[in-house]
Amino acid sequence: MGKKLIFQRFNLHQRIQHIGMFTSFIILTITGLPIKFERSSISHWIVSIFGSFDNMFAVHLMAAAVMLLVSVYHLLYLVIYPLVTKKLSLAILPSPKDLFDVVHDVQYLLGRRKDPPKFDRYSYKEKFDYWAVFWGMAIMGGSGLMMWFPQIFTQYMPRWIIDSAKYAHTDEAILAISAIFFWHFFNSHFSPRFFPMNHVWYSGTMSRAEMEEDHPLELERLDNESETSN
């Protein structure tokens, strides 16, 4: 039997979650930046597209609701999927190897090493992407809910915390937008290897050649498991 040529990277649930997350994120970016930079002429133009500020803000809130629902979907998935499949993967958790991979990668980029580090299921870059979303959702989601429902939160915390939520929300949003467009987009889509985009977000699959370059340790393990089962 020949070696497997196509590998599943993301299942249907993971692809739905990713699409829901990045779609709502893009809408939140488009409708959120004009709120922070309200005096900009570009902001006025964006508001005019929606007809009014109230319309744009309503779209912003709807996108926020979608992002929160997708986040809940993902958390439930993390609990339910292992119970159904009887398989628990901890590959996304940070490990000491990630630190060594960072050093190795820097040395490779500086020409001090001949070959790049070999990654398993997730590289340190992908783990950073994943856990950064958790941090961002905690800050933006929490502060956003405070601004959305201040009458509820003021019953349990001082008013100054509610007032400071605006700054936490907008500053974290700028950080998230910068990280997505300059870090994630380059590593996942704008790199010469993938440009104009990486197909895995909608196909959920990777070729053997892609696995050999991006996740050689995982490929080696899968090949060994296949040989053992045969």
Phi, psi and omega per residue, in radians:
M1 nan 2.318 -3.126
G2 -1.270 2.889 -3.139
K3 -1.278 2.603 -3.136
K4 -1.120 2.385 -3.066
L5 -1.821 -0.448 -3.118
I6 -2.146 2.370 -3.103
F7 -2.198 2.454 3.093
Q8 -1.380 2.191 3.110
R9 -1.722 -0.824 3.125
F10 -2.269 2.353 3.071
N11 -1.447 3.141 -3.055
L12 -1.067 -0.748 3.135
H13 -1.044 -0.784 -3.122
Q14 -1.141 -0.645 3.115
R15 -1.204 -0.700 3.101
I16 -1.092 -0.761 3.135
Q17 -1.089 -0.758 -3.126
H18 -1.139 -0.771 3.132
I19 -1.118 -0.766 3.109
G20 -1.084 -0.679 -3.118
M21 -1.215 -0.861 -3.067
F22 -1.285 -0.516 3.088
T23 -1.153 -0.837 3.124
S24 -1.148 -0.612 3.132
F25 -1.117 -0.772 3.136
I26 -1.099 -0.752 3.121
I27 -1.127 -0.725 3.110
L28 -1.109 -0.623 3.105
T29 -1.147 -0.824 -3.113
I30 -1.110 -0.706 -3.081
T31 -1.579 -0.250 -3.099
G32 -1.609 -0.663 -3.118
L33 -1.056 -0.674 3.098
P34 -1.108 -0.402 3.099
I35 -1.293 -0.741 3.139
K36 -1.256 -0.712 -3.118
F37 -1.918 1.105 -2.992
E38 -1.169 -0.384 -3.094
R39 -1.558 -0.134 -3.121
S40 -1.232 2.477 3.114
S41 -1.137 -0.573 3.093
I42 -1.139 -0.662 3.103
S43 -1.090 -0.741 3.113
H44 -1.081 -0.677 3.135
W45 -1.146 -0.741 3.129
I46 -1.119 -0.745 3.108
V47 -1.047 -0.697 -3.124
S48 -1.117 -0.533 3.111
I49 -1.088 -0.655 -3.133
F50 -1.462 -0.124 3.111
G51 1.677 -0.618 3.114
S52 -2.893 2.889 3.106
F53 -1.125 -0.692 -3.126
D54 -1.061 -0.714 3.112
N55 -1.111 -0.782 3.141
M56 -1.099 -0.719 -3.121
F57 -1.173 -0.613 3.088
A58 -1.106 -0.709 3.091
V59 -1.133 -0.675 3.112
H60 -1.053 -0.783 -3.138
L61 -1.168 -0.664 3.111
M62 -1.131 -0.729 3.106
A63 -1.139 -0.639 3.099
A64 -1.114 -0.707 3.116
A65 -1.107 -0.702 3.109
V66 -1.096 -0.780 -3.136
M67 -1.088 -0.712 3.109
L68 -1.131 -0.712 3.118
L69 -1.133 -0.717 3.104
V70 -1.108 -0.658 3.116
S71 -1.122 -0.741 3.087
V72 -1.125 -0.736 3.090
Y73 -0.970 -0.790 -3.109
H74 -1.151 -0.750 -3.141
L75 -1.105 -0.715 3.084
L76 -1.135 -0.679 3.117
Y77 -1.065 -0.720 -3.136
L78 -1.074 -0.523 -3.129
V79 -1.537 -0.805 -2.993
I80 -1.371 -0.731 -3.051
Y81 -1.004 -0.808 3.106
P82 -1.105 -0.560 3.129
L83 -1.203 -0.639 -3.118
V84 -1.322 -0.776 -3.064
T85 -1.517 -0.219 -3.080
K86 1.109 0.436 3.128
K87 -2.248 2.159 3.119
L88 -2.009 2.039 3.134
S89 -1.859 2.258 3.094
L90 -1.922 0.340 -3.037
A91 -1.101 -0.464 -3.087
I92 -1.379 -0.205 -3.129
L93 -1.259 2.464 3.082
P94 -1.071 2.585 -3.137
S95 -2.463 2.850 3.103
P96 -0.980 -0.542 -3.140
K97 -1.044 -0.560 -3.138
D98 -1.050 -0.708 3.126
L99 -1.120 -0.752 3.098
F100 -1.131 -0.627 3.128
D101 -1.163 -0.654 3.107
V102 -1.075 -0.853 3.132
V103 -1.076 -0.785 3.130
H104 -1.050 -0.770 -3.102
D105 -1.137 -0.729 3.114
V106 -1.092 -0.758 3.110
Q107 -1.089 -0.673 3.113
Y108 -1.136 -0.772 -3.131
L109 -1.158 -0.479 3.116
L110 -1.541 0.019 3.121
G111 1.427 0.228 -3.127
R112 -1.528 -0.245 3.089
R113 -2.252 2.576 -3.080
K114 -1.347 -0.673 -3.066
D115 -2.098 2.611 3.078
P116 -1.277 2.900 3.103
P117 -1.164 2.666 3.099
K118 -1.666 2.238 -3.079
F119 -1.822 2.690 3.069
D120 -1.639 -2.413 -3.088
R121 -0.997 -0.740 -3.137
Y122 -2.316 2.382 3.047
S123 -1.437 2.948 3.117
Y124 -1.102 -0.514 3.116
K125 -1.172 -0.737 -3.136
E126 -1.205 -0.642 3.088
K127 -1.145 -0.694 3.097
F128 -1.072 -0.791 3.103
D129 -0.972 -0.822 -3.054
Y130 -1.141 -0.896 -3.073
W131 -1.289 -0.414 3.059
A132 -1.127 -0.565 3.102
V133 -1.163 -0.693 3.093
F134 -1.051 -0.808 3.110
W135 -1.078 -0.821 -3.113
G136 -1.097 -0.710 -3.142
M137 -1.172 -0.643 3.120
A138 -1.100 -0.758 -3.114
I139 -1.331 -0.964 -3.079
M140 -1.236 -0.719 3.128
G141 -1.139 -0.801 -3.136
G142 -1.127 -0.832 -3.138
S143 -1.181 -0.611 3.115
G144 -1.130 -0.726 3.103
L145 -1.143 -0.623 3.097
M146 -1.082 -0.729 3.139
M147 -1.294 -0.525 -3.115
W148 -1.306 -0.688 -3.099
F149 -2.228 1.103 -3.099
P150 -1.111 -0.542 -3.109
Q151 -1.131 -0.455 3.109
I152 -1.422 -0.823 -3.039
F153 -1.260 -0.484 3.124
T154 -1.196 -0.251 3.080
Q155 -1.312 -0.319 -3.027
Y156 -2.123 -0.143 -3.120
M157 -2.601 2.775 -3.118
P158 -1.068 2.684 -3.114
R159 -1.094 -0.572 -3.074
W160 -1.131 -0.497 3.092
I161 -1.190 -0.719 3.112
I162 -1.118 -0.740 -3.132
D163 -1.140 -0.635 -3.125
S164 -1.322 -0.235 -3.133
A165 -1.052 -0.576 -3.138
K166 -1.041 -0.772 -3.106
Y167 -1.233 -0.697 3.095
A168 -1.095 -0.705 -3.091
H169 -1.156 -0.875 -3.056
T170 -1.272 -0.676 3.141
D171 -1.186 -0.715 3.091
E172 -1.158 -0.586 3.105
A173 -1.106 -0.763 3.107
I174 -1.090 -0.726 3.109
L175 -1.098 -0.757 -3.131
A176 -1.144 -0.761 3.129
I177 -1.073 -0.758 3.127
S178 -1.103 -0.763 -3.128
A179 -1.115 -0.735 -3.112
I180 -1.165 -0.856 -3.016
F181 -1.373 -0.507 -3.095
F182 -1.764 -0.487 -3.101
W183 -1.778 -1.072 -3.043
H184 -1.153 -0.821 -3.100
F185 -1.074 -0.694 -3.140
F186 -1.196 -0.856 -3.092
N187 -1.127 -0.596 -3.026
S188 -1.760 -0.435 -3.020
H189 -2.311 -0.765 -2.994
F190 -1.547 -0.100 3.035
S191 -1.040 2.503 -3.133
P192 -0.904 -0.471 -3.133
R193 -1.236 -0.481 -3.030
F194 -1.975 -0.356 -2.985
F195 -0.881 2.375 0.135
P196 -1.489 -0.191 3.046
M197 -2.882 2.779 3.071
N198 -1.503 2.217 -3.043
H199 -1.298 -0.216 -2.972
V200 -1.143 -0.399 -3.092
W201 -1.168 -0.456 3.103
Y202 -1.916 -0.508 -3.140
S203 -1.483 -0.561 -3.122
G204 1.334 0.112 -3.063
T205 -2.191 2.786 3.047
M206 -2.321 2.576 3.097
S207 -1.401 2.897 3.091
R208 -1.057 -0.696 3.140
A209 -1.084 -0.710 3.115
E210 -1.168 -0.702 3.104
M211 -1.116 -0.713 -3.138
E212 -1.071 -0.590 -3.103
E213 -1.523 -0.702 -3.020
D214 -1.672 -0.591 -3.056
H215 -2.422 1.025 -3.064
P216 -1.091 -0.596 -3.132
L217 -1.204 -0.676 3.082
E218 -1.159 -0.738 3.129
L219 -1.062 -0.743 3.122
E220 -1.073 -0.736 3.130
R221 -1.154 -0.750 3.140
L222 -1.132 -0.689 3.101
D223 -1.116 -0.717 3.127
N224 -1.137 -0.694 3.115
E225 -1.142 -0.670 3.131
S226 -1.145 -0.737 3.129
E227 -1.157 -0.645 3.141
T228 -1.179 -0.716 -3.121
S229 -1.207 -0.454 3.130
N230 -1.482 nan nan
